[in-house]
């Protein structure tokens, strides 16, 4: 697995470093990216912290940083206002200044919370993302979206706040449970669906964790390169960046239907992509064989292709969808694999259009 680097122009500009073993030299790279920082506040969770926390902290301390580690319970339920207040308090107790930095060591929940905390404490301190799940490596750690959930919906309170550096160590993926690894594959497949048919076909020939890990650096690089191009053009999600939400409007409804416990984000997005493709066929937008193609790449990975969901959950998810504008919402559909077609429709029409395609 070779080292690769990508540069994102958004914000002040930053590098994404994809390198096996980069966790071991994180302190060196963070020192170069944050030369003024004396303190690093490390946010991690109860799963990742015991495995990778000690080595990460040691790497930082070797470079002269004072380090404070704050551990949150693993899982989506930590992505809430109460956790954020606790993080702010811990940062204040650490005596952070505006020249210091925050490092997120974990998956998407940790990255979102660390990013939102970094963007708001002292009106903004530098952020480094060290994503440890496949989903966070290919998606949430790049692009600057931060958020917490509300009872009314997912990711409703947040900021756009670009990191100063993203460090991705493919080796850490070896400790992920199989279902967590495969959940991340839903976001990987999404990139093939919306942007790159050749990449979609490449993934279809690798139906196991072992075959995917054999090419994981290429997979991470391809996904991050696509996201980099999209974010460079549309940092604040008002145009092109909306295409990254393929499968997400319905995916959020599925997460809601499972009380954010039954289905992981990736599992919900997997089923959401199939439903979006099915809806596209019904509307005459999508080629008729696309839903089957998406199902055929998801099923061998153990990802759901249909999730039962009632109309109420769809209406609630669409009502708070961040791609909405007034009484309309933009559904991201496909013309074919690799060709996307955003469709603006009235929110009140969504449930009717989805009748028969909700998976229930």
C-alpha positions in Angstrom: 0.0 0.0 0.0 1.7 3.2 -1.2 1.4 6.6 0.4 -0.7 9.2 -1.5 -1.4 12.9 -0.9 -4.3 15.1 -2.1 -4.7 18.8 -1.6 -8.1 20.5 -0.9 -8.4 24.1 -1.8 -11.4 24.9 0.3 -10.9 26.9 3.5 -7.3 27.8 3.9 -6.3 24.7 1.9 -5.1 21.5 3.4 -3.6 18.1 2.6 -5.2 14.6 2.9 -2.4 12.2 3.6 -3.2 8.5 2.9 -0.4 6.4 4.2 -0.1 3.0 5.9 1.4 3.6 9.4 0.9 7.4 9.3 -0.6 7.2 12.8 2.9 6.5 14.1 4.2 9.8 12.7 1.1 11.9 13.3 2.9 14.2 15.7 5.5 15.2 13.1 2.9 16.0 10.5 0.6 17.9 13.0 3.6 19.9 14.2 4.3 21.0 10.6 0.6 21.9 10.0 0.1 23.6 13.3 3.4 25.3 14.1 2.0 27.7 16.7 0.2 25.1 18.8 1.4 24.2 22.2 -1.6 22.1 23.3 -3.6 19.5 21.4 -7.0 18.5 22.6 -7.7 14.9 21.5 -11.3 13.8 21.1 -11.8 10.0 20.8 -14.4 7.4 21.8 -14.6 4.4 24.0 -13.9 2.0 21.2 -11.0 3.7 19.4 -9.3 5.4 22.4 -8.0 2.2 24.1 -6.6 0.8 20.8 -5.0 3.9 19.1 -5.1 6.6 21.8 -1.8 5.8 23.6 0.2 5.7 20.4 -1.3 8.8 19.0 -0.8 10.7 22.2 2.8 9.5 22.5 3.5 10.7 18.9 2.2 14.2 19.8 4.1 14.4 23.1 7.3 13.4 21.4 6.9 16.6 19.3 6.5 18.7 22.5 2.7 19.1 22.6 0.8 19.1 25.8 -2.1 16.7 25.3 -5.5 16.3 26.9 -7.6 13.3 25.9 -11.4 13.4 26.2 -13.3 10.2 25.6 -17.0 10.0 24.7 -19.1 6.8 24.6 -19.0 5.2 21.1 -22.1 5.5 19.0 -24.5 8.0 17.4 -26.2 8.8 20.7 -23.1 10.8 21.7 -23.6 13.2 18.8 -25.8 15.5 20.9 -25.8 18.9 22.6 -25.0 17.4 26.0 -21.8 15.9 24.6 -20.8 19.1 23.0 -21.2 21.1 26.2 -19.0 18.5 28.0 -16.3 18.9 25.3 -16.4 22.7 25.5 -16.0 22.5 29.3 -13.1 20.1 29.0 -11.4 22.4 26.5 -11.8 25.3 28.8 -10.4 23.4 31.7 -7.4 22.5 29.6 -6.7 26.2 29.1 -6.7 26.2 25.4 -5.8 29.3 23.5 -6.7 30.3 19.9 -3.2 29.1 18.7 -3.9 25.6 20.0 -5.5 22.7 18.2 -8.1 19.9 18.3 -7.5 16.4 16.9 -10.3 14.0 16.1 -9.3 10.4 16.5 -12.2 8.2 15.6 -15.1 7.8 13.2 -17.8 10.1 12.0 -19.4 10.9 15.3 -16.0 11.9 16.8 -15.1 13.9 13.7 -18.4 15.8 13.6 -18.3 16.6 17.3 -14.6 17.6 17.3 -15.2 19.8 14.2 -18.1 21.6 15.7 -16.3 22.1 19.0 -13.2 23.4 17.2 -15.2 25.7 15.1 -16.9 27.3 18.1 -14.6 27.2 21.1 -12.8 30.6 21.4 -14.6 31.4 18.0 -12.4 28.8 16.3 -9.2 26.8 16.7 -7.3 24.6 14.3 -8.6 21.1 13.6 -6.9 17.9 12.5 -8.9 14.9 11.4 -7.6 11.4 12.1 -10.4 9.2 10.8 -10.4 5.6 11.9 -13.4 4.1 10.1 -13.8 3.5 6.4 -16.9 5.7 6.3 -15.1 8.6 8.0 -12.1 8.2 5.8 -13.9 8.4 2.5 -16.6 10.8 3.6 -17.1 12.8 6.8 -13.5 13.7 7.6 -13.1 15.6 4.3 -15.1 18.7 3.3 -15.6 20.5 6.5 -19.1 19.5 7.5 -19.6 19.3 11.3 -22.9 18.7 13.2 -24.8 17.2 16.1 -28.2 15.6 16.0 -31.5 16.9 17.4 -34.6 14.8 18.4 -36.2 16.3 15.3 -33.6 15.0 12.9 -30.0 14.1 12.0 -27.2 16.7 11.6 -29.5 19.7 12.1 -27.0 21.9 14.1 -23.6 22.4 12.6 -21.0 24.5 10.8 -18.8 24.3 7.7 -15.3 24.3 9.1 -12.4 22.9 7.1 -9.6 21.0 8.9 -5.9 22.0 8.6 -4.9 18.4 7.9 -6.4 15.0 7.4 -4.4 11.9 8.2 -5.7 8.5 7.0 -4.0 5.3 8.0 -5.5 2.3 6.1 -4.0 -0.1 8.6 -6.4 1.0 11.3 -9.3 -0.5 9.2 -8.1 -4.0 10.1 -9.5 -3.6 13.6 -13.0 -2.6 12.5 -15.8 -5.1 13.0 -17.0 -6.5 9.7 -20.4 -4.8 9.8 -18.7 -1.4 10.5 -16.3 -1.9 7.6 -19.1 -2.8 5.2 -21.2 0.1 6.4 -18.4 2.4 5.1 -18.5 0.6 1.8 -22.0 2.1 1.1 -20.4 5.5 0.9 -17.6 4.1 -1.3 -20.1 2.7 -3.7 -22.0 6.0 -3.7 -19.0 7.6 -5.4 -19.1 5.1 -8.2 -22.8 5.7 -8.6 -22.7 9.4 -8.9 -19.3 10.0 -10.6 -17.3 7.1 -11.9 -18.7 4.1 -13.6 -15.3 2.5 -14.0 -14.8 2.7 -10.2 -18.2 1.2 -9.7 -17.2 -1.8 -11.9 -13.9 -2.0 -10.1 -15.7 -2.3 -6.8 -18.1 -4.9 -8.2 -15.2 -7.2 -8.8 -14.1 -7.1 -5.2 -17.0 -8.6 -3.2 -15.1 -9.4 0.0 -13.2 -7.5 2.7 -10.0 -9.2 1.8 -10.2 -8.2 -1.9 -11.2 -4.6 -1.0 -8.3 -4.3 1.5 -5.8 -5.4 -1.1 -6.6 -2.2 -3.0 -7.6 0.0 -0.1 -5.2 2.9 -0.7 -6.5 3.2 -4.3 -10.1 3.1 -3.0 -9.5 5.8 -0.4 -7.6 8.0 -2.9 -10.3 7.7 -5.5 -13.2 8.5 -3.1 -11.3 11.5 -1.6 -10.3 12.8 -5.0 -13.9 12.8 -6.1 -15.0 14.6 -2.9 -12.1 17.0 -3.1 -13.2 18.1 -6.6 -16.8 18.5 -5.5 -15.9 20.5 -2.4 -13.4 22.7 -4.2 -16.3 23.8 -6.5 -19.1 24.0 -3.9 -17.8 24.2 -0.3 -21.1 25.2 1.3 -23.4 22.6 -0.3 -25.6 24.9 -2.4 -25.0 23.3 -5.8 -22.8 20.5 -7.0 -22.0 19.2 -3.5 -25.6 18.1 -3.2 -24.9 15.1 -5.4 -22.9 13.6 -2.5 -26.3 13.1 -0.8 -27.4 10.3 -3.2 -29.3 7.8 -1.1 -29.2 10.1 2.0 -32.6 11.7 2.0 -34.2 8.3 2.2 -31.3 7.0 4.2 -32.1 9.5 7.0 -35.7 8.3 6.9 -34.5 4.7 7.4 -32.2 5.8 10.3 -35.2 7.6 11.9 -37.4 4.5 11.4 -34.8 2.5 13.4 -34.4 5.2 16.1 -30.8 5.6 15.0 -30.0 2.3 16.5 -31.4 -0.5 14.3 -29.6 0.7 11.1 -26.2 2.3 10.8 -25.7 5.3 8.6 -24.1 3.3 5.9 -26.7 0.6 6.0 -29.5 3.2 5.7 -27.7 4.9 2.8 -27.3 1.5 1.0 -31.0 0.9 1.0 -31.6 4.6 0.3 -29.6 4.4 -2.9 -31.7 1.4 -4.1 -34.9 3.2 -3.4 -33.7 6.4 -5.1 -32.8 4.4 -8.1 -36.1 2.7 -8.1 -37.9 6.0 -7.8 -35.7 7.3 -10.7 -36.9 4.5 -12.9 -40.6 5.2 -12.0 -40.0 8.9 -12.9 -38.4 8.0 -16.3 -35.1 9.5 -15.2 -33.0 6.4 -14.4 -32.2 3.5 -16.7 -34.3 0.5 -15.8 -31.4 -1.8 -14.9 -29.7 0.6 -12.4 -31.5 -0.6 -9.2 -30.5 -4.2 -9.9 -26.9 -3.2 -10.5 -26.8 -1.3 -7.2 -28.4 -4.2 -5.4 -26.0 -6.7 -6.9 -23.0 -4.8 -5.6 -24.4 -4.2 -2.1 -25.8 -7.7 -1.4 -22.5 -9.6 -1.4 -21.2 -7.1 1.1 -24.1 -7.9 3.5 -25.6 -4.4 3.1 -29.4 -4.1 3.1 -31.1 -3.2 -0.2 -34.6 -2.6 1.3 -35.6 -1.3 4.7 -39.2 -1.0 5.9 -40.2 2.6 6.5 -43.6 4.2 6.9 -44.8 7.4 5.3 -44.5 9.4 8.6 -40.8 8.8 8.8 -40.3 9.8 5.2 -42.3 13.0 5.8 -40.3 13.9 8.9 -37.0 13.2 7.2 -37.9 15.2 4.1 -39.3 18.0 6.2 -35.9 18.7 7.8 -33.8 17.7 4.8 -30.9 20.2 4.4 -31.2 20.1 0.7 -34.7 21.6 1.0 -35.6 25.1 0.0 -39.0 26.4 1.0 -41.6 23.8 0.2 -39.3 21.9 -2.2 -36.6 19.3 -1.7 -33.9 18.3 -4.2 -33.8 14.5 -4.6 -30.5 13.2 -6.0 -31.3 10.6 -8.7 -29.2 8.9 -11.4 -29.6 8.8 -15.1 -27.2 5.8 -15.1 -24.3 4.6 -13.1 -21.8 7.5 -13.0 -24.4 10.1 -14.2 -26.4 12.0 -11.6 -29.6 13.9 -12.0 -30.8 16.2 -9.2 -34.6 16.6 -9.3 -36.4 19.4 -7.4 -39.9 18.4 -6.3 -42.5 19.5 -3.8 -42.0 18.0 -0.3 -45.7 17.2 -0.2 -45.3 15.0 -3.3 -42.4 12.8 -2.0 -44.4 10.3 0.0 -46.8 9.7 -2.9 -44.0 9.3 -5.4 -42.3 6.8 -3.1 -45.4 4.7 -2.7 -44.4 1.1 -3.6 -40.7 2.0 -3.3 -40.3 2.3 0.5 -39.2 -1.2 1.1 -42.2 -2.0 3.3 
